[in-house]
Amino acid sequence: MPDMRAALYDRYGPPEVLYEGTVPVPDIRPDELLVRVHAATVNGGELAGRAGKVRVVTGRRFPQRTGIDFVGEIAEVGSSVTGPREGQKVWGLLGRGTFGSAAEYVAVRARQLAPAPANLTPEEAVSLLAGGTTSVTALRDKAALRPGERLLVRGASGGVGSVAVQLGKLYGAHVTALASAGNLDFVRGLGADEALDHRTTDPSALGGFDVVMDTVGTQHPLFRRLLAPGGRMVAIAFDIDRPLPGLAYLLGSAVHGTRRVRFFSGNPRHALLAELTRYAESGDLRPVVDTVHPLGGIADAHRALEAGGVRGKHVVRVA
């Protein structure tokens, strides 16, 4: 069986544990496709996984892989798959809790991908994937954001927040963005009506919001109190350094009180990916690439995301 290049790590630890190694090209089952990956990104959950902060989930079998999203082209089609064809440009995400898209090939089912935006390069397109599917689910499906409502986005310059700002405006909301001082002009350029420095802004002075989207994962009670009557808060992260209290609060607030918090872990399917393709091709969403790294620079990509101040996504070029 031939080998392929992939981002790997043999122990938990800092970004330096990551390296470019080789593993076998995955065999596909009859209902799967083999995708040749052109680009992937680094996501916040991968940092926690690599550092060993969620080893109760990731386990102790090594080497472990990284990467959850991909843009590429179909290299092989399983015998029972109809529709997709070899050579087709596609994008998609691996299943929940699965890592390994920072590699030359991935094996996926057809429901996990859709045609990639024809107007974007792989590096541009992949910057919208995880953040786009998460933001659509959060704002449209979980929060039911309506035109004219007030939306607060925490972590507005990051991979998810930068797409949430754009979608908030697309859905007709008044968007207030919290980001670092150096990124305020960036988020204004994405469409934010207000952009505030999260370090110097007193949240209690912001007034009431119909929807709060939290991509940071800390101080949930404080930001929940900003909700106006009938307001909704959507959290996509929890405090990884205090996981049990953080999860307990989110679970409790999801069923108690008038200002409930929606918490979810995304696992998008074809229809959502195809919708995101339409948004990208129509120009409603613009790419949010911070830096493009080679696969061999995977440690640098993780290190840069951990350093903070990111504008959009750190992209890993594989092809």
N, C-alpha and C positions, 0 to 999 in steps of 0.2 A: 504494500500500500504506500503511495507516495506521501511525502511530508509537505507541510506548509509552514510558513512563518506565522508566529502568533505572539502576542504579549502575554507573559507568564510571570508567576512568582512562586517561589518554593517555601516561603514562610511569611507569616504576618509581620508587618513592620512599616517603616517609612517608605517614601517613594523609591528609595534606592534598591529595594528588594525586587523591583520590576526589571524585566529584561526581555529582549526579543529572542525567542527560541524557536524550536520546531516541534510540531505534533502531527499526527496523521491527519490527512484530509478526511473529513467525516464521510462515512457511507450514508447514503440516503435510503429511506424506506419508500415503498411504493407511493405513499401519500405526501412525500416531501419533495423539495427542490434544493438544489445546491446553488448557492449564490456566491459569485466571485466578488469580494468586498473591495470597494474603492475607497471608502472613508467611513469612519466611526467617530464617536465623541467620548469625552470623559464626563461622567455624571457624579453628582455628590454621593450617591449611595455606594459607588465603587470605592471612594476614598475610605469610607467606614469599613467596607468589606476587606480591603487590602490591609488596613491597620489592625484588623482583628477585633473590632468593636462589636461585631455581630456574629462572632464565630459559632454561637449557638445555632445559627442558621447556615452559615457557610461551611461549617465542619472543619475537619483537620486533614482532608485528603489533598495532597499536592502532586504536581503543580496545579495552581488555580489560574483561572483566566479572568479577563476583564473586557468590558464593552457590552452594551445592551442594544445599541442601534446601529444601522448600517445603510449605506447606499451602494449599489453595485449593479451587476447584471447576472441574469440567470445563466448558469453554466451547464446544468443538467436538470431534467424534469423527470420525476418519478412516474412509474408506469401507470398509476391510477389517477394522475393529475390531469385535468383538462383546463384549457384556457391559457395559462402562462406558457411562454415559449422561450427556447434558448436564445440568448442574446438580448432579451428584453431588459431595459433599464428599470430597476425597481428600488424601493426603499421599504424599510420595515423595522420591527423590534423583535427581539427574542422574547420568549415567554417569561412571566413573572418569576423572579428568583434565578434566572438563567443568565450566565455571563459567557462571553467568548466572541463577540463581534469584532474585537480588535485582532483580526486574523485575516488570512487571505481568503478563506472560505467559511461559510456557515450553512448548516442544513436547517431549513424551516418549512413549515406548512404554508400553503397558499394563503390561508386566512391571516397570516402574520405579515403580509406585504401587500403593496399596491404599486402601480406604475409611478416612477419618480417624476418630479416636476421637470418638464422638458426645457424650461427656461433657466435652470440653475445648474451650476457645476456640482459634482458630488460633494465637495467640501461646503458649498453654500447650502445645499439641500439638507445635509445631515444636521446642520446647526438648528434646524427647525423641528426635527423629529420628536425627540423625547419631550422637549418643552411645549411643542405644539399640541401633541396628543394629550398631554397632562392638562394644559390650559383650557382646551376645548371641553374636556371632561369636567374640570373644576368649575368653570364659569358658566357654561351652558347647561350641563347635565346636573351637576350637584347644587349649584347656587341659583340657577335659573335667572341669571343677570338680565335685567330689562333696560331698555332705553331710558335715559334720564336718571338712572340710579347712580349713587356715589360708590365708587370702587376704590379700595386701598390695596395696593400691591406692596408687600414686604419683599426685599431682595429683588428689586425691580430691574437691576442691570444684569442679573444672572441668566443662566440658560433657560430657566422656566419663566422667571419674572419678565424678561425682555419680550417674550412672546405674549405673555399675559397682558402687558400694557397695550400691545398692538391689538389683541383681540378685544380687550375692554373697549377701546375706541371703536372698533368695528361693530361691536354690539350696541353702541350708542351711549355708553356710560361716561360719567365725569371721572377721570382717572387721577388719583393721587399716588405718586410713586415715592417709596422710601429707598434710598440708595446711598452709597458713600459720596462724599463731597466731589470727588473727581469724576463721578459718573453722572452728575445731575444733567449736564447738557446732553449727554448720550440718551438718557431716558426721555428727556423733552423731545429729542429728535425722533423718538419712536412714537410720539403722540401724547405723552403724559400732559395733562392740564396743569398739574402741580408736581414739582420734583423737590423733595426735601431731604436734607442730610440726616440719616438715621442716628448719627452720633450726637447731634445737637438738638434734635427735635423732641419735645416732650409729647409723647403720644396722647396724653390726656387732654392736650389743648387742641387736638385736631378736629373735634366735633364728631358727629355721628356718621356712620357709613352703613349703606345697605348691604354691602358685601366686603368682607376682608379676605384677601387671598394671601396666605402665609407660606412662603417658601423657605423660611429660616429655621423654624422649629423650636424657638425659645419664647418665653414670656407669653404663652398662649392666654392665660387669664387676663393679663393686661390688655391685650388687643381684642379679646372677646368683649371686654367692657365698652369698646368703641362702637359696637353695633347699635344701630337705631332699632326701635321696635319693629319686629318682623325681619330684622337683619339676619344674614347668614355668613358664617365664617367657614372657609375651606382651608384645611391644613394638609400639606403634602409632605411634611417633615416633622420630626419630633427631636427633642434634645438627645442626641446620641450619647452624650456623656452621662445622662441620667435617664436611661431608656425606660425603666419600669415606672417611675412617677409620671414621666411624660406620656407614655401610652395609657396609663390608668386615667389621667385627666382627659385625654382625648376620647377614650371609650365612654367615660362617665358623662362628659358634656354632650356626647352624641345622642343621649337618651333622656337627659334631665335638663330642665330649664327652658326658658322661652327663646334663648339665643343659642341654638345648638351648633356644634362644630361638626362639619363633615370632614372625615378623614378617609383617604383611599390610597391604594397602591395601584397604579395604572397597569392595564394589560390589554392594550388596544388591538382591535381586529381590522379587517380589510376595509369596512365601511368608513371607519374613522380616519384611517390612513388615506383613503381615496378623497375624503372631504378635505383633508389637509393639503393634498396635492392641488385641489381646485383653488384653495386659498392662495397657495404659493404661485400658481400659474396666472391667477388674476391680478397679482400684485398687491393683494390685501395683506399679505405677510412678507416682510423682507428678511433676508438672511441676517444672522447675528453671530458672525465669526469673530472671535477674539484673536486666536493664533492657530496656525496650522502646523502640526508637528509630524515628523516622520514616525513610522511604527517603532523604529529603533530609539526614538526619543520619548517613549511612553512614560518614563520616569519624570522627564522634564514637564510633560503635560500634567501629570498628577501634582507635581510640586507647584506648578503655576496656579492650578485651581485652588490648592490649599492656601496659597498666599493671599487669596482674596482680591478684591478690586476688579474682578473679571467683567468683561463686557460681552455678554453672549456666551458662546461655547468655545472651549478648546477642542479643536478637531484633530483627529489622527488620520493622516493620509496613509492608506495601506497599499494601494495599487502602485 
